[in-house]
Amino acid sequence: MEFFVQLQWIFWLHGHPFCSPEPLIFEFPEIMGHSRRDYWLAIIRELVCVHQLIRKYQMEDVDKVEALSRALLGIVRLQATRELVHGLPFKFESLLTFLTCEHLHGGDLILKAIAKNFSSRKKRVNGRILQRSPFSAISANSVSSNPATSTNPSCVVGTVIPVGEFLIGDLTPLEKAVLQSRGNAKLAELAQSTIASVKMGGIDTNLAVMKELSLPFIHAWEWIRELQSWNDPLKTITFLLICSYILLKNYHGYVIPVGLICFSGSLLWIRQDQGKNAGDVNVLAPSPNAMEQLFNLQQALFDLENNLRMGNISLLKVRAILFSRVPQVTNQVIVSLVIVACFLAVMPFRFLLLLVLWETFTRYTYIREESTELLFRRAWEWWNRVPVVSVQLLKIRESKKRI
């Protein structure tokens, strides 16, 4: 059994491409499993990550050597562990520093702290001192945990004291990033555990849950339709007058901020009045009858196919208009677009919104109901007269190559 890993990354060493732009193909012959493929893929990804870090922070000279040395150390550690246990351990990627940071929550902050840590150390190379900061920060917890550096750990906690080349008493940026990443990882694990505990198996169950969660939006849409139908004229007139006043006074720019503030207040109100099981969703369990579930699945697939077909027909009609399959229809569309463009160029935006508002909420009044139905009928008849372009299915002849 052979595994193929196609790599399309380009390694950049010393500012120049290391390999050709053609993809490299590595073969990992293995009878059972894919541990060898995973092993080499992890090493290659570690090298890619370290070179991305070097390019991102423009490391040169000693900083670049330190980054590559740390990556090499992780690869050697992985190789030694593999030889010791005669296989790959569980989550072996955690032995590789840069690859692990790519998958951690806040791993980019850890990599940034590592890059700053490289450039903040004071070293002497070939008899000359590089420009570094005078102190290397080390936390009080690290010093107190080392018996060789401190005998009374409580004396250094809470203070910042420079001792030689160390700055004692504060967490280093790297330690802060690691602690923050650990906290975020624990929160993510708790969130994932709640997802695993939710029982939503089957299409019918998921549809029932989605319907229950969509009830607020359904109620909002029903409320808008009720205003549009003029069943309660007082509510509709009040709504139109308030919206018209906002548009005429040019207050529509404050609608979204005020809405967000109201939504924030509603969240606080819900949090104050929530009970023990607030937010839980109660859904009626679907019928366990296998035949009924099969029928519902068949009906759902039929509806999906019908919707896809209608969508394709609409797109094909639009394509026919674009390519002038019927020149008369295309000319009508061109004239309509020009008229609308001229109208939009002359009409101010707030008056345009006001016009759309009144047109939407007055189309079903007793004055305009007949004309609205007639307009929709003529538009539907015009759309049905638009043909579709032909669709040709081409068969691809694949040449079977024996590997």
C-alpha positions as CSV (number, residue, x, y, z in Angstrom):
1,M,0.0,0.0,0.0
2,E,1.5,3.3,-1.0
3,F,0.7,6.8,0.3
4,F,1.4,9.9,-1.7
5,V,1.8,13.3,-0.2
6,Q,1.9,16.1,-2.7
7,L,3.7,19.2,-1.4
8,Q,3.2,22.5,-3.1
9,W,5.0,24.7,-0.5
10,I,8.1,26.5,-1.5
11,F,10.9,26.7,1.1
12,W,12.6,30.0,1.2
13,L,16.1,29.9,2.6
14,H,18.3,33.0,2.7
15,G,15.7,34.9,0.7
16,H,15.7,32.6,-2.4
17,P,13.5,29.6,-3.4
18,F,15.0,26.3,-2.3
19,C,13.0,24.1,-4.7
20,S,11.5,24.3,-8.1
21,P,7.8,25.4,-8.5
22,E,6.9,21.9,-9.6
23,P,5.2,19.8,-6.9
24,L,7.3,17.3,-5.0
25,I,5.9,13.8,-4.6
26,F,7.1,11.6,-1.7
27,E,6.2,7.9,-1.6
28,F,5.9,6.1,1.7
29,P,5.5,2.4,1.1
30,E,3.9,0.8,4.1
31,I,1.8,-2.4,4.3
32,M,-0.4,-1.4,7.3
33,G,-1.2,2.0,8.6
34,H,0.1,5.4,7.7
35,S,2.4,6.2,10.6
36,R,5.4,6.7,8.3
37,R,3.5,9.2,6.2
38,D,2.3,11.1,9.3
39,Y,5.8,11.1,10.7
40,W,7.5,12.7,7.6
41,L,4.6,15.0,7.0
42,A,4.8,16.4,10.5
43,I,8.6,17.0,10.0
44,I,8.0,18.8,6.7
45,R,5.2,20.9,8.2
46,E,7.5,21.9,11.1
47,L,10.1,23.1,8.7
48,V,7.5,25.0,6.7
49,C,6.2,26.7,9.9
50,V,9.7,27.7,11.1
51,H,10.5,29.2,7.7
52,Q,7.2,31.1,7.7
53,L,8.1,32.5,11.1
54,I,11.5,33.6,9.9
55,R,10.0,35.3,6.8
56,K,7.2,37.0,8.8
57,Y,9.5,38.5,11.4
58,Q,12.5,39.0,9.0
59,M,14.9,37.1,11.2
60,E,18.5,37.2,10.3
61,D,21.9,35.9,11.5
62,V,21.7,34.6,15.1
63,D,17.9,34.8,15.4
64,K,17.4,32.7,12.3
65,V,19.9,30.1,13.6
66,E,18.1,29.9,16.9
67,A,14.7,29.4,15.3
68,L,16.1,26.6,13.0
69,S,17.9,25.1,16.0
70,R,14.7,24.9,18.0
71,A,12.9,23.3,15.1
72,L,15.8,20.8,14.7
73,L,15.6,20.1,18.4
74,G,11.9,19.2,18.2
75,I,12.5,16.9,15.2
76,V,15.3,15.1,17.0
77,R,13.1,14.8,20.1
78,L,10.3,13.3,17.9
79,Q,12.8,10.9,16.3
80,A,14.1,9.7,19.7
81,T,10.6,9.2,21.0
82,R,9.7,7.2,17.9
83,E,12.7,4.9,18.3
84,L,12.1,4.5,22.0
85,V,8.4,3.4,21.8
86,H,8.9,1.7,18.4
87,G,6.1,3.8,16.9
88,L,4.4,7.2,17.0
89,P,3.0,8.3,20.4
90,F,-0.4,9.8,20.8
91,K,-0.4,13.5,19.7
92,F,3.2,13.3,18.6
93,E,2.9,16.7,17.0
94,S,3.1,18.3,20.4
95,L,6.8,17.5,20.4
96,L,7.3,20.0,17.5
97,T,7.2,23.6,18.7
98,F,6.2,25.6,15.7
99,L,3.7,23.0,14.3
100,T,2.0,22.8,17.7
101,C,1.7,26.6,17.9
102,E,-0.1,26.6,14.5
103,H,-3.0,24.6,16.0
104,L,-3.2,26.1,19.5
105,H,-5.6,28.8,20.5
106,G,-3.5,32.0,20.5
107,G,-0.6,30.1,19.0
108,D,0.3,33.2,16.9
109,L,0.9,35.1,20.1
110,I,3.2,32.4,21.3
111,L,5.2,32.5,18.0
112,K,5.3,36.3,18.3
113,A,6.7,36.0,21.9
114,I,9.2,33.4,20.7
115,A,10.4,35.8,18.0
116,K,10.7,38.7,20.4
117,N,12.5,36.4,22.9
118,F,15.1,35.6,20.2
119,S,15.8,39.3,19.6
120,S,15.9,40.3,23.3
121,R,18.8,38.1,24.5
122,K,22.3,39.5,24.9
123,K,24.9,37.3,23.2
124,R,28.5,37.6,22.1
125,V,29.3,36.2,18.7
126,N,32.8,36.2,17.2
127,G,34.0,38.8,19.7
128,R,31.3,41.4,19.1
129,I,28.2,42.2,21.1
130,L,24.9,42.2,19.3
131,Q,22.4,45.0,20.1
132,R,20.2,43.4,22.8
133,S,18.2,44.6,25.7
134,P,20.2,44.7,29.0
135,F,17.9,42.3,30.8
136,S,16.4,38.9,30.0
137,A,13.0,38.7,31.7
138,I,12.5,35.7,33.8
139,S,9.4,35.3,36.0
140,A,9.4,35.0,39.8
141,N,7.6,31.6,39.5
142,S,10.4,30.3,37.4
143,V,13.1,31.5,39.8
144,S,11.2,30.3,42.8
145,S,10.7,26.9,41.3
146,N,14.5,26.5,40.8
147,P,16.2,25.6,44.2
148,A,19.5,26.7,42.8
149,T,18.4,30.3,42.3
150,S,16.2,30.9,45.3
151,T,15.7,29.6,48.9
152,N,12.8,31.8,49.8
153,P,10.3,31.9,46.9
154,S,7.9,34.3,48.7
155,C,10.4,37.1,48.8
156,V,10.4,37.7,45.0
157,V,6.7,37.3,44.2
158,G,5.0,40.7,43.4
159,T,8.2,42.7,42.9
160,V,10.3,43.5,39.8
161,I,14.0,43.3,40.7
162,P,17.0,43.4,38.3
163,V,19.5,40.8,39.3
164,G,22.5,40.5,36.9
165,E,21.1,39.8,33.5
166,F,17.7,38.7,34.8
167,L,14.6,40.7,35.5
168,I,12.8,39.0,38.3
169,G,9.2,39.4,39.4
170,D,7.1,39.5,36.3
171,L,5.9,37.0,33.8
172,T,7.7,37.0,30.5
173,P,5.7,37.6,27.3
174,L,6.2,34.0,26.3
175,E,4.8,32.7,29.6
176,K,1.9,35.1,29.4
177,A,1.1,33.8,25.9
178,V,1.4,30.2,27.0
179,L,-0.9,30.7,30.0
180,Q,-3.4,32.5,27.9
181,S,-3.3,29.7,25.3
182,R,-3.9,27.1,28.0
183,G,-6.9,29.0,29.4
184,N,-8.4,29.3,25.9
185,A,-7.7,25.7,25.2
186,K,-9.6,24.6,28.3
187,L,-12.5,26.8,27.4
188,A,-12.5,25.3,23.9
189,E,-12.5,21.8,25.3
190,L,-15.5,22.6,27.5
191,A,-17.3,24.1,24.5
192,Q,-16.6,21.0,22.4
193,S,-17.9,18.7,25.2
194,T,-21.2,20.6,25.1
195,I,-21.4,20.0,21.3
196,A,-20.7,16.3,21.8
197,S,-23.5,16.0,24.4
198,V,-26.1,17.4,22.1
199,K,-28.1,14.5,20.5
200,M,-29.0,15.6,17.0
201,G,-28.8,12.4,15.0
202,G,-30.8,12.1,11.8
203,I,-32.2,14.5,9.3
204,D,-35.6,14.7,10.9
205,T,-34.2,15.6,14.3
206,N,-32.0,18.3,12.8
207,L,-34.9,19.7,10.9
208,A,-37.0,19.8,14.1
209,V,-34.2,21.6,16.0
210,M,-33.7,24.1,13.2
211,K,-37.4,24.8,13.1
212,E,-37.5,25.4,16.8
213,L,-34.4,27.7,16.7
214,S,-35.9,29.6,13.8
215,L,-39.1,30.5,15.6
216,P,-38.0,34.1,16.6
217,F,-37.2,34.9,12.9
218,I,-40.5,33.3,11.8
219,H,-42.4,35.4,14.3
220,A,-40.6,38.5,13.1
221,W,-41.4,37.7,9.5
222,E,-45.1,37.0,10.4
223,W,-45.2,40.4,12.2
224,I,-43.9,42.2,9.1
225,R,-46.4,40.4,6.9
226,E,-49.2,41.3,9.3
227,L,-48.2,45.0,9.1
228,Q,-48.1,44.6,5.3
229,S,-51.5,43.1,5.1
230,W,-53.2,46.0,7.0
231,N,-55.2,43.8,9.3
232,D,-54.6,46.4,12.0
233,P,-54.5,49.7,10.2
234,L,-53.4,51.6,13.3
235,K,-50.2,49.6,13.8
236,T,-49.3,49.8,10.1
237,I,-49.9,53.6,10.0
238,T,-47.9,54.1,13.2
239,F,-45.0,52.1,11.9
240,L,-45.0,53.9,8.6
241,L,-45.1,57.3,10.2
242,I,-42.2,56.5,12.6
243,C,-40.1,55.1,9.8
244,S,-40.9,58.1,7.5
245,Y,-40.0,60.6,10.3
246,I,-36.6,58.8,10.8
247,L,-35.9,59.0,7.0
248,L,-37.0,62.5,6.5
249,K,-35.0,63.8,9.5
250,N,-32.0,61.9,8.2
251,Y,-31.8,59.8,11.4
252,H,-31.4,56.5,9.6
253,G,-27.7,56.4,10.3
254,Y,-28.5,56.0,14.0
255,V,-30.9,53.1,13.5
256,I,-28.2,50.4,13.6
257,P,-26.3,51.8,16.7
258,V,-29.6,52.2,18.6
259,G,-30.6,48.7,17.6
260,L,-27.3,47.3,18.8
261,I,-27.7,49.1,22.2
262,C,-31.2,47.8,22.6
263,F,-30.0,44.3,21.7
264,S,-27.3,44.6,24.3
265,G,-29.8,45.7,26.9
266,S,-32.0,42.7,26.0
267,L,-29.1,40.4,26.6
268,L,-28.5,41.8,30.0
269,W,-32.2,41.5,30.8
270,I,-32.3,37.9,29.7
271,R,-29.2,37.1,31.8
272,Q,-30.8,38.7,34.9
273,D,-34.1,36.8,34.5
274,Q,-32.7,33.4,33.3
275,G,-33.6,30.3,35.3
276,K,-31.6,27.2,36.0
277,N,-32.1,25.7,32.5
278,A,-32.3,29.0,30.5
279,G,-31.6,28.6,26.9
280,D,-32.3,24.9,26.6
281,V,-34.3,23.8,23.6
282,N,-37.2,21.4,24.0
283,V,-38.1,19.7,20.7
284,L,-40.6,17.0,20.2
285,A,-38.9,13.7,19.2
286,P,-39.7,12.6,15.7
287,S,-41.6,9.5,15.0
288,P,-39.4,6.3,15.3
289,N,-41.2,4.7,12.5
290,A,-38.6,3.7,9.9
291,M,-41.0,3.9,6.9
292,E,-42.1,7.4,7.9
293,Q,-38.5,8.5,8.3
294,L,-37.7,7.0,4.9
295,F,-40.7,8.8,3.3
296,N,-39.6,12.1,4.9
297,L,-36.1,11.7,3.6
298,Q,-37.4,10.9,0.1
299,Q,-39.6,14.0,0.2
300,A,-36.7,16.2,1.4
301,L,-34.5,15.0,-1.4
302,F,-37.2,15.6,-3.9
303,D,-37.8,19.1,-2.6
304,L,-34.0,19.7,-2.7
305,E,-33.8,18.5,-6.3
306,N,-36.7,20.6,-7.3
307,N,-35.2,23.7,-5.8
308,L,-31.9,23.1,-7.5
309,R,-33.6,22.6,-10.8
310,M,-35.6,25.8,-10.4
311,G,-32.4,27.7,-9.5
312,N,-30.6,26.4,-12.6
313,I,-33.5,27.3,-14.8
314,S,-33.5,30.9,-13.4
315,L,-29.7,31.1,-14.0
316,L,-30.1,29.8,-17.6
317,K,-32.8,32.4,-18.3
318,V,-30.5,35.1,-17.0
319,R,-27.8,33.8,-19.3
320,A,-30.2,33.8,-22.2
321,I,-30.9,37.5,-21.5
322,L,-27.2,38.3,-21.3
323,F,-26.4,36.6,-24.6
324,S,-29.5,38.0,-26.4
325,R,-31.2,34.7,-27.1
326,V,-34.4,36.8,-27.6
327,P,-33.3,40.3,-28.7
328,Q,-36.7,41.8,-27.8
329,V,-36.4,40.7,-24.1
330,T,-32.8,41.9,-23.9
331,N,-33.8,45.3,-25.3
332,Q,-36.6,45.6,-22.7
333,V,-34.1,44.8,-20.0
334,I,-31.6,47.4,-21.3
335,V,-34.3,50.1,-21.4
336,S,-35.5,49.3,-17.9
337,L,-31.9,49.4,-16.5
338,V,-31.3,52.8,-18.1
339,I,-34.5,54.2,-16.7
340,V,-33.7,52.9,-13.2
341,A,-30.1,54.2,-13.4
342,C,-31.3,57.7,-14.3
343,F,-33.9,57.6,-11.5
344,L,-31.3,56.5,-9.0
345,A,-28.9,59.2,-10.1
346,V,-31.5,62.0,-9.6
347,M,-33.3,60.7,-6.5
348,P,-31.6,61.2,-3.1
349,F,-31.0,58.0,-1.1
350,R,-33.3,58.8,1.8
351,F,-36.2,59.6,-0.5
352,L,-35.5,56.3,-2.3
353,L,-35.7,54.4,0.9
354,L,-38.9,56.2,1.8
355,L,-40.4,55.3,-1.6
356,V,-39.4,51.6,-1.2
357,L,-40.9,51.6,2.3
358,W,-44.3,53.0,1.2
359,E,-44.4,50.8,-1.9
360,T,-43.8,47.7,0.2
361,F,-46.3,48.4,2.9
362,T,-49.1,49.8,0.7
363,R,-49.2,47.3,-2.1
364,Y,-51.9,45.2,-0.5
365,T,-54.2,48.1,0.4
366,Y,-57.7,48.2,-1.1
367,I,-56.4,51.1,-3.4
368,R,-53.4,49.2,-4.8
369,E,-54.3,45.6,-4.4
370,E,-55.7,45.1,-7.9
371,S,-52.9,46.9,-9.6
372,T,-50.3,45.0,-7.6
373,E,-51.8,41.6,-8.6
374,L,-51.9,42.7,-12.2
375,L,-48.3,43.9,-12.1
376,F,-47.1,40.6,-10.6
377,R,-49.1,38.6,-13.2
378,R,-47.5,40.5,-16.1
379,A,-44.0,40.1,-14.6
380,W,-44.6,36.3,-14.2
381,E,-45.9,36.0,-17.8
382,W,-42.9,38.0,-19.1
383,W,-40.5,35.7,-17.2
384,N,-42.1,32.6,-18.5
385,R,-41.6,33.8,-22.1
386,V,-37.9,34.0,-21.6
387,P,-36.2,30.8,-23.0
388,V,-33.2,29.0,-21.5
389,V,-29.9,28.3,-23.1
390,S,-29.1,24.7,-24.0
391,V,-27.0,22.6,-21.7
392,Q,-24.6,19.9,-23.1
393,L,-23.1,17.3,-20.8
394,L,-19.6,16.4,-21.9
395,K,-18.1,13.1,-20.9
396,I,-14.5,13.2,-19.8
397,R,-12.3,10.4,-21.1
398,E,-9.9,9.6,-18.4
399,S,-6.7,7.8,-19.4
400,K,-6.0,5.2,-16.8
401,K,-2.4,5.1,-15.8
402,R,-1.0,2.3,-13.8
403,I,1.1,3.5,-10.9
